[in-house]
Amino acid sequence: MVRSFFVVFVLGVAVLSAGCRRGGSGSDEGRDGAGATRLVLKYQPLWGPPEPFRALLAGFERDNPGVTLVTEALPNSSDLAHQFFLTSLEGGAKDFDVLVADVVWVPEFARAGWIADLSAEFPPERLRAEFLPGPVEAVVVEGRTYAVPWYLDVGVLYYRTDLVPRAPRTYAELERFALDAKAKVPGIQGFVWQGRQYEGLSCNVFEALWGHGGDAMGEYGRVLLETEAAREALAYLRGLLVSGVSPETVMGFGEEEARRIFQEGRAVFMRNWPYAWSEAQKEGSPIRGKVGMAPLPTVSGEPGFGTLGGYQLAVNAHVSPERRKLAAKLISHLTSPEANLVLAVHYARNPPRASVYDDARLKESSPFIAGLREMAERARPRPVTPYYNLISDVLQSEFSAAVAGLRSPEASLKRAQKQVDHLMGEGR
């Protein structure tokens, strides 16, 4: 996921538990010295007070006597975590049972046979009834469930309420509002976003593609790049730089670079993830009380579709049937409505379950997260394909060339389509 920053303080390296212990490599088939079944959860660290998560884990042990729950934290870098799983799962590792998976990893891991089919425990139709559509689309592969949504992220638009009349609904309004504000406030930038050649740029491009009425996937799992909507999306992003709505320096921006410019009061609009809200509202922030958040604009004016981010929980396919069964129970526990609420209130993790947004406790404790429902409902995953990580470098390179003006949108998309088709054909 393209989220590089979370605020608060780290939950310790191996979280803990009222009975959760860091395990060694020592026991056979997941048994500890006392004969209890060891169940190991591999996850990227949460940030915030450790006690609520400890209590959540301890509740699972209470409900499952004879199980010793072990938690092991991964690096916070998504790329490093992905590399860890590639190495360990390809090698048939059995020393962990439940793992976190980024939205773009699930099809890859499922096709490789590294994560278990959970359709019996979590039928796709049940997921569709209980969870928001975007997260379900990311975990159901060819009609089978391979993971369960844990928490989500979504691309959103921030705007200065003191500089513009309201949130822009269309791209034309965004450009007009930005240029009007720039004319009144010398030195201010119009719209900052993630233009550096990395996955954040791809998220911005797909959001613009959807905003121009396009789709990222076609029949038979083909990634659609040579389309009119994709051309218009790249032309729109390039046009922001040419017109001065966005500064040329945006080509070097990731999430944090954009956030700093916006939070220092030096931009009218920003595309980012919800984490930036709490930073903007901190005491001492120059823009505290002067920021609104809204769905991304579109050509038509309907609310836009933000890129889906976040993590899911999956089961290591290499572990024994007994441990698979317990692992599925742990996932059910950690993705329950109550667990969603704990992660939202204490760790600012946005719920993937629709019902949690209506929970009075969330509205009272975290009204900001409760207010994200419309944007969360419209979150869309990047192309759901086992080959996404294989093709992402191509997408980033060609998208960057078009936005920077090194190649026309048509030329970049033609090159990208050819390379992606070739890579996906080889992958099959």
Disulfide bonds with the S-S distance in Angstrom:
none
